[in-house]
Amino acid sequence: MITIEATNVTKTYGTGSVAVHALRGVDFHAREGEFVMLNGPSGSGKTTLLSILGCVLTPSGGDVRLFEESLAGKREKDLPRLRLSYIGFIFQGHNLVASLDCRDNVALPMRMRGWSVREANREAEHLLRRVGLGDKADRLPSELSGGQRQRVAIARAVAGAPPIILADEPTASLDAETGMSITQLLKQMASEGGHTVVVVTHDNRIFHLADRIVNIEDGRIVSEGH
């Protein structure tokens, strides 16, 4: 089943002679349980595409569909609701709340979805155990290593079981062993959890774990394969 789809998507910043065309007519889709990597040089448009798929940015043209629901014509204020319903986003810089411990960071999106404190905390503790941090629930982000913070970010992204997980350079600034561990965890989310997982990366150490690699250059998809 196709869970997320972009059709002829464009993104332009500025106008006239100073216009920058970040995306130029991109067609993309991903399926339930699929682990897809977006690869390309810096400035190729891969993070822009991920942000549009994740309802963080709106496209200049074209359409994005989440479970066949078109985003065309959606108002800016509708996007947070769609993100909350469908998407878990793993940011390159973790974006954990510094003043909250790991349990509360992971529980936060569930609380926003209306879960009780007790239910959200119980599920947060379960997810932290799942990413190997069951003993860190009471720790602040500042007390964790970079790899541990990334694991908390993954736990938060899957909190409440959003069907789509998007990750922007999740292995950036991590050593090879930690980066591989993080990527294997994301692959497990797809293969065992049934999530659609789309990862932006140029880390060729992890390409072999992808079900499909989509190569982007100058705002266009130039090739894809397994």
N, C-alpha and C positions, 0 to 999 in steps of 0.2 A: 504493500500500500504506500503510495506517495504521500508523505506528510507535509513536505515543504517544497514549494516550486516557485521559481522566478521565470518570467516570460518577457523577453525583450527589454530587460531592465537597463535604464541609463541613469547616470548620476553626474551632474555638471555643477561645478562651483564657479560663481562669477558669470559674467556675460561678455559678449563681444570679443575683442582681441585678447582679453585677459581670462577668458573662460578656460577652465580646466576640466577635461572630460575624464572623470575617474572610472566610469563604467560606460561601455559602448555596446548596447544591445545584447546583454547577457541572458542566456537561457540556462537554467540549472534546476535540478531536482534531487531530492534524497528520499529514501524509503525507510519505513519502519525497520529497526534493527540493523541499519546500515551505518558503517563507520567511514566517513568521507573526509579526505584531506584536501584543502585548498592550498596550492603551492604556487609560488611566483616571487620574482624579485621585489625589493622594497619599492613601493609606489605603483605596483601593478594593478591595485584595486581589490585585492583579496580581502583586506580588512573592511573596506567600504561595502563589499558584497555581504560579508558576514553581518555587519551592522544593519544593513537593510533587511536581511533575512530575519534578524533578531528584533525587528521593530524599534531599533534605536534611531535609525535614520529613515527618512522617506525618500523613495526614488524620484528622480526628475521625470521619468517616463517608464512605461511598462507596468507590469503587475506582479505582485507576490501573493501567493495563496497558501494559507495554513489549513490543512485538512479541508481543502476545496473552498475555504472561505476567502474571498477576494479582499485584499486590503485597499484596492483602488477606491479612492473617494473617502477613505476613513479619515476622520479628523485627528489632529495631533493628540488631543486629549483621550482618544480611544486606544492609543498604542500601549500605554502602561497596562491596561486591562488585558490586552492580547498577550503581552509578554508574560504577565502573571499566570494566565491560563495555559499557555502552550510552551513557554521557553524557559530554560535554565541557562544563564549566561556566565561563562567563566572568563573573567577579564585578565589581561596580561599582568596587571599589577595587583591581582587578588581582589582589591576593593573590599576588604574586610573592614568592619566597623571596629576601630582601634579600642574603643571603650567597652566593647562587649566581649565576653569570653567565647570560647569556641562553640559551646552549647547554644548560646543566645544568637550568635552569628548564623548558625545553621537553622535555628528555629524561626528566624525572622521572616522569611518568605511564607512559611506556613501560618504564622500569626497574621500576616497580611491577607491570607486567604480565608481567615476566619476560624482557624483551629484554636482550641483552648490552649492555655499555657501548658497544662499538664500533658495534653496530647502532643503538642509541638516539641516539648522538651524530651518526651519519651522517644519520639521518632528521631530527633536530633542526635540523641545518644546512640541509637541504633545505627544511624548513618555514619557517625564518627567511628564506631567500631568497624563498620564495613570498610572504611578507608584506612584502618589501622591506627586510629587515634582515640580509641576508647578511653585511654587513661589521660587524655589531654582536655577533657570537656571543660574544666574550670580554668584553663590557661587563657591568657590574653594573646592576641596575635603577635605582640612584641616578644613573647616568650618562646616563640616557635622558630624553627628554621624555615628557609624559603620553600623547601619541598613540603614541609608540614603545612605551611600556610596554603600552598596550592591544593593540598588534599582537603583542607577545610573548605576551600572555595568550590571544589568538586562536590563535596557533601552538600553544601548550600545549594548548588545548582540543581541537584537531583531531589532536593527536599520537596515533598508534596508530589513527587513523581511526574514532573512535566514531561511530555512525550518527546520534546526536542531539546537537545543540549548543544550549545554553541560555545566554542573555546577559541580565544584569540592568543596564539603563540603560547600554549600552556607550558612548553618546555624551555622557553627563553630564560636565560640566566641560570639554568639548573645544570648540575653536572650530569654526565651521561647516564649513570646508574639511576639517579632520581628521575631524570627525564623519561627514561624507558619505563620505570615503574608507574609514573603518572599516565603515560600513554596506554600501557597495558590495562590500567584501571578504566580508562575511558572506553577502550575496546570491549572490556567486559560489560560495561553499561549497555553497549549496543547489542552484543551477541547474546548475553544472558538476561539483560533487563528489558530488551526490546525497544530501547530508546533510539531515536535518530540522532547521531552524533556527527557534527561537522566541525572540523578543526582547521584553523589557519596555521600553517607552519612552513618553514623552509629548512627544517631539520631533517636531513636525509638519513639520519640514524634510525628514524622511526617509520619511514615510508612503508616498510614491509608489513607493517601491522594494519594498513588501510585496506578496506574492501575496494576502494576506488580513489584514485588521485586525479584531481582536476587542476590543470595547469593554466594560470592566468598571466597574460602579458599585456601591458598597455590597455587595460580595461576590457580585454576580451578573453574569453576562454579559447585557448589555442589547441588544446588536446586533453584527453583524459584516458585513463586505463587502469588496470589492476596491478 
